[in-house]
Amino acid sequence: MHPAKTTACDTVESRMGELSQWTRQIWDFGETAWREYKSAAFYVDLLRREGFVVEEGSGGMPTAFCATWENGPGPTIGGYAEYDGIPGNCQAAEPREMPRPGLGPHAGGHTDPHSALGMGALGGFLAAKAAMEQHNIPGRLKFFGEPAEKLRGSKPIHAAAGYYDDLDAALSFHPFYMAPLCNTVRWDTHCGVGYGVIYEFTCDDPETWMAGSDDSPIPASHAAARAPGATDAMVMMYQSAKALREHVMAPGQSWSMNETILSHGQATADNIPAQIAQIQYFIRISEIEEADHIIRGLDHFAQSAAQMTHCSWRRHWVAKSRPGLPNHAMAKLTYANLETVGAPDWGDAAKEFARAIQSELGLDPMDAPFLPMISDLTPPEQAEAALRQMLPPTQRHFTSDDYTEYCWHAPTVRLYIGRPALSAPAGYAYPAWAMNALGGHPACIDPMIETAAKVLSMTALDLLSDAGALQRAQDEFRDRTGGGIGGTEWIAPLCDYDPPLNFRWPEYVTTSRGEDWVIPRAAP
């Protein structure tokens, strides 16, 4: 192995104690989309102490950042941390179902976990930096803080604002979450389009049939029934969109559309009609044209619901992320480094924690409690062949994640490393809390972080020091885009909206009772 790579791997190993502590800190914050205040501040402070120049609030997003470090003229390698969790997944790092101390189960928590995703990536960049300094390797590292990934939030905005245009290559890492994408890299089938949209109904001028008689001293009779309002419009929208799934796409097409009610009401149990309601839809689909088709249908339903309830309506964009773009040169380079490092290895402490979960669930503890695949390597072509068996031949992309934004500005690799996942008896499915608990326990999650950091650092060093490897990746990028940025096959950023910061996103709140989630924890 090249001496610089040895330095990088040694750096990762020597700093694993810190990386483990930092991971647990982000995991304990458990902050969710657009409200990751503590997590972003933690990264900003840490990166500055490590010598990076950090722009806070990049792209107009308060919980985003852009950090750079230079060692003289050379290529610019990009990477990123994510740190948003998911509401309703507040789990302690314990082998039993319980929320983190002082919180209820509805609070935010990490599932993938992004806490480890971010620190695995950061560990790789810090190790590359150490090797660049020791071995006089010129170049520039550009490390982003990407909030709200669960909403595909920040990367379309960063991309549209030009933050990725100076990258020569980009590295994307994610913990394993779906077979066959475990200890491998994506080959041809990358993530697809992600559209997030909020429909807002307002009822400023309610229907007049509830008005009192001409001689009434007040505009409405207290004996009258409540007129329709914004909540009624939202319910009609919800019901209509449910039917949309069955009619807008061809049979067999793999896509999804999920809804979340963000706000509703502003009315009591009296007969005052609800003034405002907001419902969010998130669409995961293969192609931009298909996503646009669905949005046209949703617009039609919103218009109809508003007319029937005497409301007005508006559509607000949360996300427009592009589909992914393969780069085989990057995939081969990264997978070769993964072969050198090897798959993660879980020790006795991790296995004991896993067995404790099995016992808690009434299962017989297993000698080998983890899925075999998390300790095995899967060549990218083999993973691709298995993935294609799940999909219609005409479907080009599958699932969604906004790392795809990097793909259109620089050659990009998508790396997956095995995370702890439990073996199950035939026909048994583990509850979600079990996977979440594994993600917060250092003995279980640290092996993944160490492996990811080593592979990412080695790949960054290849791109910085091997002009031929970088050239092959860039040549392929230009071929696939028809000439690079602005080429005939290039897809420009879709983002034409401001960061959607001011909606009622779930968050932690501070009251006279102390810090709590927006949904108060149950009384003891």
C-alpha positions in Angstrom: 0.0 0.0 0.0 1.2 3.5 -0.8 2.8 5.2 2.2 0.2 8.0 2.1 -2.6 5.5 2.4 -0.8 3.8 5.3 -0.7 7.1 7.0 -4.4 7.7 6.4 -5.4 4.3 7.7 -3.1 4.8 10.8 -4.7 8.2 11.4 -8.2 6.7 11.3 -7.2 4.0 13.8 -5.5 6.5 16.1 -8.6 8.8 16.1 -11.3 6.2 16.4 -11.8 7.1 20.1 -12.6 10.7 19.1 -14.7 9.6 16.1 -16.7 7.3 18.3 -17.4 10.0 20.9 -18.3 12.5 18.2 -20.7 10.0 16.6 -22.4 9.4 19.9 -22.8 13.1 20.5 -24.6 13.7 17.2 -26.7 10.6 17.8 -27.7 11.9 21.2 -28.7 15.3 19.7 -31.2 13.4 17.5 -32.2 16.6 15.7 -34.5 16.5 12.6 -34.7 18.2 9.2 -34.0 21.9 9.0 -33.7 22.1 12.8 -30.2 20.5 13.4 -28.9 23.5 15.3 -26.6 21.7 17.8 -25.4 19.2 15.3 -24.3 21.8 12.7 -22.7 24.0 15.3 -20.8 20.9 16.6 -19.4 20.2 13.1 -18.5 23.8 12.4 -16.5 24.2 15.7 -14.8 20.8 15.1 -13.8 21.6 11.5 -12.4 25.0 12.5 -10.3 23.4 15.2 -9.0 21.0 12.6 -7.8 23.9 10.4 -10.7 24.2 7.9 -12.1 27.5 6.8 -15.8 27.2 7.4 -18.7 29.1 5.9 -21.7 28.8 8.2 -25.2 28.9 6.8 -24.1 28.1 3.2 -26.8 28.4 0.6 -29.0 30.4 3.0 -29.6 27.4 5.2 -28.9 28.0 8.9 -27.9 24.4 9.6 -25.7 23.9 6.5 -22.0 24.7 6.1 -19.1 24.5 3.6 -15.6 23.8 4.9 -12.4 24.0 2.9 -8.8 23.1 3.5 -6.0 23.5 1.0 -2.4 22.2 0.8 -1.4 24.1 -2.4 -2.7 23.9 -5.9 -4.3 20.6 -6.9 -7.6 18.8 -7.4 -10.6 19.6 -5.2 -12.3 16.6 -3.7 -15.8 17.0 -2.2 -17.6 15.1 0.5 -20.2 15.7 3.1 -21.8 14.9 6.5 -25.5 14.5 7.1 -26.9 14.7 10.6 -30.7 14.8 10.5 -32.7 12.2 12.2 -36.4 11.2 12.0 -39.3 12.2 14.3 -40.7 9.3 16.3 -37.5 7.3 16.4 -36.2 8.4 19.8 -34.4 5.3 21.0 -31.7 4.9 23.7 -28.5 3.0 23.0 -29.9 0.1 25.1 -31.0 -3.4 24.3 -34.6 -2.7 25.1 -37.3 -0.3 23.7 -37.0 3.0 25.5 -36.5 6.6 24.6 -33.4 8.6 25.3 -33.3 10.0 28.8 -35.7 12.9 29.4 -37.6 12.4 26.2 -40.7 10.6 24.9 -40.8 8.1 22.0 -42.1 10.7 19.6 -38.9 12.8 19.7 -36.3 12.6 16.9 -33.7 9.9 16.5 -31.2 8.4 14.1 -32.2 5.4 12.0 -29.7 5.0 9.1 -27.9 6.4 11.2 -26.8 9.8 9.8 -24.8 10.3 13.0 -22.4 7.6 11.8 -22.7 8.5 8.1 -21.3 12.0 8.9 -18.5 10.9 11.1 -17.4 8.1 8.8 -17.1 10.7 6.0 -15.4 13.3 8.3 -13.0 10.7 9.5 -12.0 9.9 6.0 -11.4 13.6 5.2 -9.4 14.2 8.3 -7.3 11.2 7.5 -6.7 12.3 4.0 -5.7 15.8 5.3 -3.2 14.2 7.6 -1.7 12.2 4.8 -1.6 15.2 2.5 0.4 17.1 5.1 2.8 14.4 5.9 3.5 13.4 2.3 3.3 16.8 0.7 0.3 16.0 -1.5 -1.2 19.1 -3.0 -4.9 19.7 -3.3 -8.0 20.9 -1.7 -10.7 19.2 0.5 -14.2 20.6 0.4 -16.5 19.2 3.1 -20.2 20.1 3.3 -22.7 20.0 6.1 -25.9 18.8 4.4 -29.1 19.2 6.5 -32.5 17.8 5.9 -31.5 14.8 3.8 -34.7 13.0 4.8 -36.5 15.8 2.9 -33.8 15.9 0.1 -33.3 19.4 1.4 -29.9 20.9 1.1 -28.0 19.4 -1.8 -30.4 20.7 -4.6 -29.9 24.2 -3.0 -26.2 23.9 -2.7 -26.0 22.7 -6.3 -28.1 25.5 -7.7 -26.0 28.0 -5.8 -22.8 26.8 -7.5 -21.2 25.2 -4.5 -20.3 22.0 -6.4 -19.1 23.6 -9.6 -15.4 23.6 -8.5 -15.3 20.0 -7.5 -13.0 17.6 -9.5 -14.6 14.5 -7.8 -17.0 13.8 -5.0 -17.3 11.0 -2.5 -20.7 9.9 -1.1 -21.0 7.3 1.7 -24.1 5.7 3.2 -24.5 2.9 5.7 -25.9 -0.3 4.3 -29.7 -0.2 4.4 -31.0 -2.5 1.6 -29.7 -5.7 0.1 -27.8 -6.1 -2.1 -26.2 -2.7 -1.4 -23.9 -3.8 1.4 -20.1 -3.4 1.3 -20.1 -2.3 -2.3 -20.6 0.7 -4.6 -23.4 1.6 -6.9 -22.7 0.7 -10.6 -25.4 1.7 -13.1 -28.6 1.9 -11.2 -28.4 5.0 -9.0 -31.0 6.7 -6.9 -33.8 8.5 -8.7 -35.8 11.7 -8.5 -37.0 13.1 -5.2 -39.7 15.7 -5.2 -41.0 17.3 -2.0 -44.0 19.7 -2.1 -46.3 21.3 0.4 -49.9 22.3 -0.5 -51.2 25.1 1.7 -54.9 25.9 2.0 -56.1 29.1 3.6 -59.6 30.2 4.4 -59.6 33.9 4.8 -63.1 34.5 3.6 -65.3 31.6 4.8 -68.4 30.4 3.0 -71.3 32.8 3.7 -74.2 30.3 4.3 -73.4 30.3 8.0 -73.9 34.1 8.3 -76.5 35.5 10.6 -79.6 37.4 9.6 -79.4 41.0 8.5 -80.4 42.2 12.0 -77.8 40.0 13.8 -75.3 42.0 15.8 -72.5 39.5 14.9 -71.5 38.2 11.5 -72.4 34.6 12.3 -74.9 32.7 14.3 -73.5 30.6 17.2 -76.2 28.1 16.5 -75.0 27.6 12.9 -72.9 24.6 11.8 -69.3 25.3 11.0 -68.6 26.2 7.4 -66.0 24.2 5.5 -62.5 25.6 5.8 -58.8 24.7 5.4 -59.0 21.4 7.3 -61.8 20.2 5.0 -59.7 21.1 1.9 -56.7 19.2 3.3 -58.8 16.1 4.0 -60.2 16.2 0.4 -56.7 16.6 -0.9 -55.5 13.6 1.2 -58.3 11.4 -0.1 -57.9 12.4 -3.7 -54.2 11.8 -3.7 -54.6 8.3 -2.3 -56.5 7.4 -5.4 -53.7 9.0 -7.6 -51.3 6.2 -6.8 -53.5 3.7 -8.7 -53.9 5.6 -11.9 -50.9 7.7 -12.8 -48.2 5.1 -13.4 -47.9 2.0 -15.5 -48.3 -1.4 -13.7 -45.1 -2.6 -12.2 -43.5 0.8 -12.0 -41.6 1.2 -8.7 -42.4 4.5 -7.1 -43.7 5.9 -3.9 -45.6 8.9 -2.7 -46.0 9.6 1.0 -47.8 12.4 2.8 -47.4 14.3 6.1 -49.7 16.8 7.7 -47.5 19.7 8.8 -50.2 22.0 10.3 -53.9 22.3 10.5 -56.6 24.3 12.2 -56.2 27.6 14.0 -59.8 27.0 15.0 -61.3 25.7 18.3 -64.2 23.3 18.7 -66.5 26.3 18.1 -68.0 26.9 14.7 -65.1 29.0 13.3 -63.8 27.4 10.1 -60.1 26.3 10.2 -58.0 29.1 8.7 -54.9 27.2 7.5 -53.8 23.7 6.7 -50.6 22.3 5.1 -50.0 18.8 3.8 -46.6 17.6 2.4 -46.0 15.0 -0.3 -42.8 13.3 -1.0 -42.4 11.5 -4.3 -39.6 8.9 -5.1 -39.6 8.0 -8.7 -37.2 7.2 -11.5 -37.5 10.1 -14.0 -38.1 13.9 -13.8 -40.9 13.6 -16.4 -42.7 11.1 -14.2 -42.4 13.3 -11.1 -43.7 16.4 -13.1 -46.7 14.3 -14.2 -47.6 13.5 -10.6 -47.3 17.1 -9.5 -49.7 18.1 -12.2 -52.2 15.6 -10.8 -51.7 16.9 -7.2 -52.2 20.5 -8.5 -55.5 19.5 -10.0 -56.6 17.9 -6.7 -55.6 21.0 -4.7 -57.5 23.3 -7.0 -60.6 21.2 -6.8 -60.4 20.9 -3.0 -59.9 24.6 -2.6 -62.9 25.4 -4.8 -65.2 23.1 -2.8 -64.2 24.6 0.6 -64.1 28.3 -0.2 -60.3 28.3 0.3 -57.3 29.5 -1.7 -54.3 27.2 -2.2 -50.5 27.5 -2.9 -47.8 25.0 -3.8 -44.4 25.3 -2.0 -41.4 23.4 -3.0 -39.3 21.5 -0.5 -37.1 19.5 -2.8 -36.4 18.8 -6.4 -33.5 16.4 -6.6 -32.2 15.0 -9.9 -31.6 11.3 -10.6 -28.1 9.8 -10.3 -25.4 9.5 -12.9 -23.0 6.4 -12.9 -19.3 6.7 -13.0 -17.6 3.3 -13.4 -14.1 4.7 -13.0 -14.9 6.1 -9.6 -16.7 2.9 -8.7 -13.8 0.7 -9.6 -11.3 2.9 -7.8 -13.3 3.0 -4.6 -14.2 -0.7 -4.6 -10.5 -1.6 -5.0 -9.8 0.4 -1.8 -12.7 -1.4 -0.1 -11.1 -4.7 -1.1 -7.8 -3.6 0.5 -9.5 -2.5 3.7 -11.9 -5.3 3.9 -15.4 -5.5 5.4 -16.1 -4.3 8.9 -15.5 -6.8 11.7 -17.7 -7.0 14.8 -16.1 -8.0 18.1 -17.5 -9.7 21.2 -18.9 -6.6 22.8 -21.0 -5.9 19.7 -22.2 -9.5 19.6 -23.2 -9.5 23.2 -25.3 -6.3 22.7 -27.0 -7.9 19.7 -27.7 -11.1 21.7 -29.2 -8.9 24.5 -31.6 -7.5 22.0 -32.6 -10.9 20.9 -33.2 -12.0 24.5 -35.3 -8.9 25.2 -37.5 -9.8 22.2 -38.0 -13.4 23.5 -35.7 -15.0 20.9 -33.0 -17.5 21.5 -29.6 -15.6 21.4 -27.6 -16.6 18.4 -23.9 -17.6 18.3 -23.7 -15.4 15.2 -26.3 -12.7 15.8 -25.5 -10.5 12.8 -26.4 -10.9 9.1 -23.5 -12.5 7.2 -23.7 -9.9 4.4 -22.5 -7.1 6.7 -19.1 -8.8 6.9 -18.9 -9.8 3.2 -17.9 -7.8 0.2 -20.2 -7.6 -2.9 -18.5 -6.7 -6.2 -20.5 -3.8 -7.8 -21.4 -5.7 -11.0 -22.8 -8.5 -8.8 -24.8 -6.0 -6.7 -26.1 -4.4 -9.9 -27.2 -7.7 -11.3 -29.1 -8.6 -8.1 -30.7 -5.1 -8.0 -31.9 -5.3 -11.5 -33.7 -8.6 -10.7 -36.0 -6.4 -8.5 -36.9 -3.8 -11.1 -38.7 -3.6 -14.4 -36.3 -3.5 -17.4 -37.3 0.0 -18.4 -36.8 1.5 -14.9 -33.4 3.3 -14.8 -33.2 4.5 -11.2 -34.3 3.1 -7.8 -35.0 4.7 -4.4 -34.0 8.3 -3.8 -31.3 10.2 -2.0 -30.0 13.6 -2.9 -26.4 12.6 -3.2 -27.4 12.5 -6.8 -26.9 16.3 -7.0 -23.2 15.9 -6.8 -23.3 13.5 -9.8 -24.1 16.3 -12.2 -21.2 18.6 -11.2 -18.3 16.1 -10.7 -17.6 12.4 -11.1 -19.2 10.8 -8.0 -19.1 7.5 -6.2 -21.7 6.1 -3.9 -20.2 3.8 -1.3 -22.1 1.5 1.0 -20.5 0.0 4.1 -22.2 -2.7 6.3 -23.8 -1.5 9.5 -24.9 -3.8 12.3 -28.1 -5.7 11.3 -29.5 -8.7 13.1 -30.0 -12.2 11.8 -33.6 -13.3 12.3 -35.4 -16.6 12.7 -37.4 -17.7 9.7 -40.5 -15.4 9.3 -39.5 -13.0 12.0 -39.1 -9.2 11.5 -37.3 -7.1 14.1 -39.0 -3.9 15.4 -37.4 -0.6 14.3 -36.1 0.2 17.7 -33.7 -2.7 17.6 -31.9 -1.4 14.5 -31.9 2.1 16.0 -30.3 0.9 19.2 -27.5 -0.8 17.4 -26.8 2.5 15.6 -26.1 4.3 18.9 -24.0 1.7 20.6 -20.3 2.3 20.0 -19.2 -1.3 19.8 -21.8 -2.0 17.2 -21.5 1.1 15.0 -17.8 2.0 15.2 -16.5 -0.8 12.9 -18.6 0.6 10.1 -17.3 4.1 10.7 -13.7 2.9 10.7 -14.0 1.0 7.5 -15.8 3.9 5.7 -13.2 6.4 6.9 -10.3 4.3 5.6 -11.9 3.7 2.2 -12.9 7.3 1.7 -9.4 8.6 2.7 -7.7 6.2 0.4 -9.9 7.1 -2.5 -9.4 10.8 -2.0 -5.7 10.2 -2.0 -5.9 8.3 -5.2 -7.7 11.1 -6.9 -5.3 13.7 -5.5 -2.1 11.9 -6.4 -2.9 9.7 -9.4 -3.6 12.1 -12.4 -4.6 9.1 -14.6 -7.2 7.9 -12.2 -8.8 11.3 -11.9 -8.6 11.8 -15.6 -10.4 8.6 -16.3 -13.2 9.6 -14.0 -13.5 13.1 -15.5 -13.4 11.7 -19.0 -16.3 9.4 -18.2 -18.2 12.3 -16.6 -17.9 14.4 -19.7 -18.9 11.4 -21.9 -22.1 10.8 -19.9 -23.1 14.5 -19.7 -22.3 15.3 -23.3 -19.4 17.6 -22.5 -19.5 18.2 -18.7 -21.5 21.0 -17.0 -23.8 22.4 -19.6 -23.3 19.5 -22.0 -26.0 18.1 -24.2 -26.9 15.3 -21.8 -26.4 17.3 -18.6 -29.3 18.0 -16.3 -29.2 21.4 -14.8 -30.2 22.0 -11.1 -34.0 21.9 -10.7 -34.0 24.0 -7.6 -35.9 27.3 -8.3 -37.0 28.0 -4.7 -35.7 29.3 -1.5 -34.8 27.0 1.4 -38.1 25.9 3.0 -37.2 27.0 6.5 -40.3 28.6 7.9 -42.7 25.7 7.8 -43.7 23.9 11.0 -41.0 21.3 10.9 -40.9 19.1 14.0 -38.3 20.2 16.5 -37.1 20.3 20.0 -38.5 23.1 22.1 -37.6 24.7 25.4 -40.3 25.5 27.9 -40.6 26.1 31.6 -40.7 22.3 31.8 -37.2 22.1 30.2 -36.2 20.8 26.8 -38.8 18.7 25.2 -40.0 17.6 21.8 -42.8 19.5 20.0 -45.1 16.6 21.1 -44.7 16.7 24.9 -43.5 13.5 26.5 -46.1 11.6 28.5 -46.4 12.3 32.2 -44.5 9.8 34.4 
